[in-house]
């Protein structure tokens, strides 16, 4: 279309007629993995392929539209060997030691550490090592120009590699020895190193998507922590599956946090509404039930039967209230292991079954969106007090 051609009154429907083959685009985006053990250490990488991929990467946006990114390709064997030794001194040996400790234990990081250990031991054998840098030094001012101008380009480079049958692994361990790396490679002052990318052909092309949290679980709408199972263009209503998620990091392993999660009465210490609970079944398990007691200014005192729908020690405790299949609300505690710590995630979703809230909505249908938002706000306050209270108890060493 010529620049002076007026826009069409009937623009294409991009959802049904996208400008790209989305199946291939999605396959590229979902299967570009960090490749370490499957890098072909013996097959040379032609420099023109690297230049082609860098040309594509340079199409990425930059902060302030500046052209300050620089790409350093290391191929000389002696330089690669010296760079690999700095990499190991900066943290690679720690990774190898950590892998030796978890090898064969089934630890949740065993597979990742095995892969990282392989790279640390073999970095000098990778055909090309690409260091991405930018002119300038980060001053903490928040102005554009450094990380915000490089990271997207470096990832575009990884995607371009993948589309040509090559792979890489995003690593920043070398930054622990940035001064020595700069001296080795002749990098001048006031140039910031961002990422180191080992590049090689991959052995095979059978890369698959990995398990990640669904977008609906980690995407907030309009306010931090507010979720929607069925988002629309309108203000959320009850049928949209509006919910709340709060998270807090606890300086303790999951097994130290779990006894507090497993105590169904503990939230009563932190909630304005929840007044306590007792097991109806003999022990917690999927299919078990407990009775929760609550107090609300508008609804007064009330009780609700809760059905355990997911239960895995040291990981997850979830229940549905009233009806297990058409719950009035869905609740879930999840413990996510971090490096020496735990992320406690507490989530709630309204419905899809009827509840006291839906009874109120029926009396004021024109205010449904506001009533839902108010419910989310109230739950956010109670739930945050709960997880922060659990964090404080665990970190103080209090026994449940």
Secondary structure in CASP SS format (residue, H / E / C, confidence):
PFRMAT SS
TARGET T0000
AUTHOR 0000-0000-0000
METHOD secondary structure of the structure
MODEL  1
X C 1.00
X C 1.00
X C 1.00
X C 1.00
X C 1.00
X C 1.00
X C 1.00
X C 1.00
X C 1.00
X C 1.00
X C 1.00
X C 1.00
X C 1.00
X C 1.00
X C 1.00
X C 1.00
X C 1.00
X C 1.00
X C 1.00
X C 1.00
X C 1.00
X H 1.00
X H 1.00
X H 1.00
X H 1.00
X H 1.00
X H 1.00
X H 1.00
X H 1.00
X H 1.00
X H 1.00
X C 1.00
X C 1.00
X E 1.00
X C 1.00
X C 1.00
X C 1.00
X C 1.00
X E 1.00
X C 1.00
X C 1.00
X C 1.00
X C 1.00
X C 1.00
X C 1.00
X C 1.00
X H 1.00
X H 1.00
X H 1.00
X H 1.00
X H 1.00
X H 1.00
X H 1.00
X H 1.00
X H 1.00
X H 1.00
X H 1.00
X C 1.00
X C 1.00
X C 1.00
X C 1.00
X C 1.00
X H 1.00
X H 1.00
X H 1.00
X C 1.00
X C 1.00
X C 1.00
X E 1.00
X E 1.00
X E 1.00
X E 1.00
X E 1.00
X E 1.00
X C 1.00
X C 1.00
X H 1.00
X H 1.00
X H 1.00
X H 1.00
X H 1.00
X H 1.00
X H 1.00
X H 1.00
X H 1.00
X H 1.00
X H 1.00
X H 1.00
X H 1.00
X H 1.00
X H 1.00
X H 1.00
X H 1.00
X H 1.00
X H 1.00
X H 1.00
X H 1.00
X H 1.00
X H 1.00
X H 1.00
X H 1.00
X H 1.00
X C 1.00
X C 1.00
X C 1.00
X C 1.00
X C 1.00
X C 1.00
X C 1.00
X H 1.00
X H 1.00
X H 1.00
X H 1.00
X H 1.00
X H 1.00
X H 1.00
X H 1.00
X H 1.00
X H 1.00
X H 1.00
X H 1.00
X H 1.00
X H 1.00
X H 1.00
X H 1.00
X C 1.00
X C 1.00
X E 1.00
X E 1.00
X E 1.00
X E 1.00
X E 1.00
X E 1.00
X E 1.00
X E 1.00
X C 1.00
X C 1.00
X C 1.00
X C 1.00
X C 1.00
X C 1.00
X C 1.00
X C 1.00
X C 1.00
X C 1.00
X C 1.00
X H 1.00
X H 1.00
X H 1.00
X H 1.00
X H 1.00
X H 1.00
X H 1.00
X H 1.00
X H 1.00
X H 1.00
X H 1.00
X H 1.00
X H 1.00
X H 1.00
X H 1.00
X H 1.00
X H 1.00
X C 1.00
X C 1.00
X E 1.00
X E 1.00
X E 1.00
X C 1.00
X E 1.00
X E 1.00
X C 1.00
X H 1.00
X H 1.00
X H 1.00
X H 1.00
X H 1.00
X H 1.00
X H 1.00
X H 1.00
X H 1.00
X H 1.00
X H 1.00
X H 1.00
X H 1.00
X C 1.00
X C 1.00
X C 1.00
X C 1.00
X C 1.00
X E 1.00
X E 1.00
X E 1.00
X E 1.00
X E 1.00
X E 1.00
X E 1.00
X E 1.00
X E 1.00
X E 1.00
X E 1.00
X E 1.00
X C 1.00
X C 1.00
X C 1.00
X C 1.00
X C 1.00
X C 1.00
X C 1.00
X C 1.00
X C 1.00
X C 1.00
X C 1.00
X C 1.00
X H 1.00
X H 1.00
X H 1.00
X H 1.00
X C 1.00
X C 1.00
X C 1.00
X C 1.00
X C 1.00
X C 1.00
X C 1.00
X E 1.00
X E 1.00
X E 1.00
X C 1.00
X C 1.00
X C 1.00
X C 1.00
X C 1.00
X C 1.00
X C 1.00
X C 1.00
X C 1.00
X H 1.00
X H 1.00
X H 1.00
X C 1.00
X E 1.00
X E 1.00
X E 1.00
X E 1.00
X E 1.00
X E 1.00
X E 1.00
X E 1.00
X E 1.00
X C 1.00
X C 1.00
X C 1.00
X H 1.00
X H 1.00
X H 1.00
X H 1.00
X H 1.00
X H 1.00
X H 1.00
X H 1.00
X C 1.00
X C 1.00
X C 1.00
X C 1.00
X H 1.00
X H 1.00
X H 1.00
X H 1.00
X C 1.00
X C 1.00
X C 1.00
X C 1.00
X E 1.00
X E 1.00
X E 1.00
X E 1.00
X E 1.00
X E 1.00
X C 1.00
X C 1.00
X C 1.00
X C 1.00
X C 1.00
X C 1.00
X C 1.00
X C 1.00
X C 1.00
X E 1.00
X E 1.00
X E 1.00
X E 1.00
X E 1.00
X E 1.00
X E 1.00
X E 1.00
X C 1.00
X C 1.00
X C 1.00
X E 1.00
X E 1.00
X E 1.00
X E 1.00
X E 1.00
X E 1.00
X E 1.00
X E 1.00
X E 1.00
X E 1.00
X E 1.00
X E 1.00
X E 1.00
X C 1.00
X C 1.00
X C 1.00
X E 1.00
X E 1.00
X E 1.00
X E 1.00
X E 1.00
X E 1.00
X C 1.00
X C 1.00
X C 1.00
X C 1.00
X C 1.00
X C 1.00
X C 1.00
X E 1.00
X E 1.00
X E 1.00
X E 1.00
X E 1.00
X E 1.00
X E 1.00
X E 1.00
X E 1.00
X C 1.00
X C 1.00
X C 1.00
X C 1.00
X E 1.00
X E 1.00
X E 1.00
X E 1.00
X E 1.00
X E 1.00
X E 1.00
X E 1.00
X E 1.00
X C 1.00
X C 1.00
X C 1.00
X C 1.00
X C 1.00
X H 1.00
X H 1.00
X H 1.00
X H 1.00
X H 1.00
X H 1.00
X H 1.00
X H 1.00
X C 1.00
X H 1.00
X H 1.00
X H 1.00
X H 1.00
X H 1.00
X H 1.00
X H 1.00
X H 1.00
X H 1.00
X H 1.00
X H 1.00
X H 1.00
X H 1.00
X H 1.00
X H 1.00
X H 1.00
X H 1.00
X H 1.00
X H 1.00
X H 1.00
X H 1.00
X H 1.00
X H 1.00
X H 1.00
X H 1.00
X H 1.00
X H 1.00
X H 1.00
X H 1.00
X H 1.00
X H 1.00
X C 1.00
X C 1.00
X C 1.00
X C 1.00
X C 1.00
END
